[in-house]
Amino acid sequence: MHAKIHILAVAEQAIPVKAIYNNVGDYGEVLKDVENTCEVEWSDGTVSTGIKHCCCVYYIEDEDKKILVDTGVGDFERIRKIRDERGDRYYLKELESLDEKLAALNVTPGDIDIVINTHLHWDHIGGNTIFPNAKFIMPAADIPLALTAPKWAPHFFPGMRDCITKVADRTIAVDGDKKISNCVSVKWLGGHTPGSQAVLVKTKIGTVALAGDVVCKYENWNNNWIGPGGNIWNLGQLVKAYETLRMCSDVVVPGHDWRVFKVFPNGIIG
């Protein structure tokens, strides 16, 4: 048996070009090969060169199980308020909502059996609370940070705590690797966050790794150069994670890259 993955883009974000890679500096030769750069108007009104990328959710059909990987931004106004209060400089554009994306597949939030969070950053858990019947698979090591959100921990926001607490009675905290369904399993990688996990899916084209933000963009994967710069929890774990992904999967899907729709033009993997 094989599963099928639907890629659902629910938001657009952006980062400065040099932030794609860790420790690249302003004038690294590798930056000359970055595709799809553009002028970005940031939240503070300034304009500079950056690269826009998608925030994706993945819907998986595996026999009788309806599985969702990550839940996107959720309430955009809440996120903008949180980020503005923090003084962040960012770009965030709302696309079609997650429930609208699912409706196009004849799926409602109530139909989802399992939600897997690759990690617990704000743009991967924001829609958790709209799934009333789902069991949640969360990385155990991220939960304390998501609940306390210390200021020094990037992208764990205090205003997002309810995305964890409101589904706590339906949550399985995973510490390591776990089989989720016939064709779906999670594999701990760490690196990006303490508990970052890839979702491995058996499809007709082989084992697909939904890498979350362990692999942010195709540039990172193709150049074997980790990133994004300034958003790494454990450098050694992240380096090892790339090797682990090469050994356990046939196809790796980065967490934030519009080119995924060029690689899979109909938005379907498998």
N, C-alpha and C positions, 0 to 999 in steps of 0.2 A: 504493500500500500504506500501511496505517496500523498503528501499534503500540498496545498496550493496557498500561496501568499499573495495578498492584495496590498499594495503600497498606497497609503492614504496620506497625502500632504495636507496638513491642517494649519500651518503657519509658515511665514517666511521670516528669517532672521538674517543677520549679517555680522561679520567680524572684519577687522582690518586685515589686509593681505598678510602682513608679517606674522599675524597670530595663528596662521594655519599650522606652522611648524614650531616645535620647541627649539629654543636657542639658535635661531636663524639670523637675528640681527636685522637691520634695516635694508641692507644691500646684498643679501645672500643671493648667489647665482641661481639657486633653486627657485627663487621667487619669479624669475623671468618666464618660467614655464607654467605659471598658474593660469588656469583658464577662467573665463567669464568674470573678470574683474569689471567693476563699474563704479560710478560715483554714487556714494551713499549719503543720504541726508539723515544724520543721527538725531537722537531725541533732544539734544541740546541746540539743534538748529545749525550745527556746523556740517560741512560737506567735505568728504575726503574719499580716497579710493578704498574700496573694500570688496568683499565678495559676499553675495547674497546666497543663502542656502535654505533648504526646506527643513521643516520640523515634521517628521513622519510618524505615523502610527501604522502598525501592520496587522491586518486581519487574516487569520489562518483558518482554513477549513481542513479539519482532520477527522475523517469519518463522522461520528455524531457530535464532536466537540467543536464549539465555536470559541476561538481563542484570539485575544487581542494582546499585542505587544506594545506597551507604553500607551499613554492616553493624552499626550500633547500638553498644550498650554492651559486649557480650561477657560477660566474667566479672564479675558484679556484686560479688562479694566482693572481688575485686582492686580494683575501682574504689572501693568503700567504704574499703578499707584505705588506698589512696593519698590519698583526700580527707581522711580522718581524720588521717593523718600530717601533711598540709599545714595542718591546722587550718581547713579549709573549713567553711562553714555551708551546707548543701545539703539538698535533698529528692530522693530517688531511689527509685522503686518499680519492681520487676520485673514485667513482664507476661508473656504467653505468649512462649516462646523463639523465636528466629528460625527454627531448624530446624523447630519445630512449626508456625509460620506457613506456611513453605514446604511442609511435608507436606500441609497442608490444600489446597494447590494441586497436589498430586501431583508435587512437585518436591523433590529431595534436594539437599544442598550440592554433591554431586559432579556434578550436572547443570548447574550454573551455568557459563556460558562466559566471562562478563566481569563484573568488579566495578569500578564507578566510584566513587571516593571524591570527594565534592564538595570536601572539605578534610580535614585530618588531625587534627582535634580528637578527643579520647578517645571521645566518644559517636557518632562517625561511622566509626571504624575498629576498634572493639573485637572484632567478629566476623570480621575478615579471615582469620584462620588456619583457619577451618573449611571453606574452599572449596578443595579440593585440586587442582582442574583449571582453575580460573579464571585468566584473564589480568587483571591489575590496571591500571587507568588512574588515575594519581595526579597531582595538581598538583605540578610540579617544585619550585616555590618554597616549598612547605610542607615538603618532605622534610628539609632541614637542621634545621628547628625540631623536627620530630617525632623526629629521632634524638638531638638534644642537649638538647631540652626546657629551655631556660633559664628560671629562676624568674620572670623578668619577662614571659614570653610566656604569656598566659592560655590555659588548657585544652590546652596541649601538656604531657603528663605523662611523666616519665622512665620510669615503670613500664609504658608502652605501646609501648616501642621495638620489641618483637618483632612487633607488628602490621605493621611495615614490613619488618623484616629477614627474617622467615621467608617472605615472599612476594617478596623482591627479585628473584629469578631469573625471576619471571613478571610483572614490573612494567614498564610503559611510563610514563616520567615526561613529562608533557605540559606544554609551555610555550606557552600560547596556545590556539587553537581547533583542534578535531580531529573529523573524522567517525569515529564508532565502528561504526555499522552502517547499514543502509538508512534507518532512521527516527530514529536517535539520534546526537547530536553533543554535544560539550562546548564551552562558551564561557567563556573566562577573564573574570573580573570583579574579582578582588581585593577589597580593602576589609575584609572580615571577617577574612581571613587573607591573606598575600601571594599565595597561589595559588588562592584560592576560585574555583570554577568552577560554572556552572549546567549542568544537563543538559537539552538541548532535545530534545523528543520529538514527532514528527509523529503526531497522533492524528486520530480522526474529528471532534473538536471544534476542531481547529486545532493550532498549535504550543504545546505545554505546556512551561513552564520549571519544572523542579524546582530551586528557587533555593538549596537548602542554607540556611545561616544568613545569607546575604547579605540575605534577607528573612526575619526570624525569625517574625513573626506578621502576621495580617491587618490589625491596627491599624497596623503599620508601613507596609504597602503602601497601604492605603486612605487614610491620612492623609499619605502621602509624607513620613514622618518616620522617619529611620533609627534603628536600634537593633541589639541591646540595649545600653543604656548601660554603659560600662565594659568592653565587649568588642568594640572596634573597632580594627582594625589601621591602616587608612588612611582618614581621613574623606573626603578628596577622591575616592578611588576608589569608596567606597561610595555617595556621592551620584551619581556618574556611572553606577554599576551599575544604579540604579533606572531611569535614562533608557534605558540599553542594553536592559534587560529589556522596557521598554514598546515598544521598536522591533522587537525580534526575536521576541516571543512574543505569543500571543493570551490565554493563561491562565498566571498565576503561582501556584505552590504554595509557600507559606511552609514553612520548615524545622521549626517547632515550634508547632503550633496544632491543638488538638482540633477546631476548627470545620471542618477539612478534611473530616471525616466528615459534616458537615451540607451542605457544598457538593457532596460526592460520597457520598451516603448508603450505597451498597453498597461503598464503598472501592475503586471501579474508576474510572479516568479513561480515557475513550475507548471 
